Amino acid sequence: MVRRTSLNTFNEIKREGLLSDMRLSILKSILYNAPCTASEVFHAGNFKTNQSGRFTELKLLGVIYEVRTRVCSVTNRTAIEWDLTGKLPVKPKKNNKPKNLDKCIDYIIKGMDQRDWISITKQTLIKLQSNVEKKTGK
């Protein structure tokens, strides 16, 4: 049986266009089959391809959660049982770490090793940055 709060939340998500079509289809199948496993959702929704990645995405968006593990009625294997949170999706916080930060740190450490430095100050880093900007014109 579909809970009124879950149905209201689903309708608001659909009306406001807060999820992509595929995520919305998965969410709808969970809504009408919850609590359910991913395989039960795929079976009930007649999905042509495996959409297991959508569960992780929906979980990160805060619209579904892991209830427990149990034996799946489709696969007869232990699987995660999912249900709706009744909440609207929220964008997960992004990792603000630059993609090349590890390489930059390795570069700095290598330079410190070449100079036999055991530590470096913020002021020295700023000075090095200024020198790089002068050389590259950035």
Beta strands, then each sheet from edge to edge (+ up, - down):
strand 1: 64-71
strand 2: 78-84
sheet 1: 1+ 2-
end
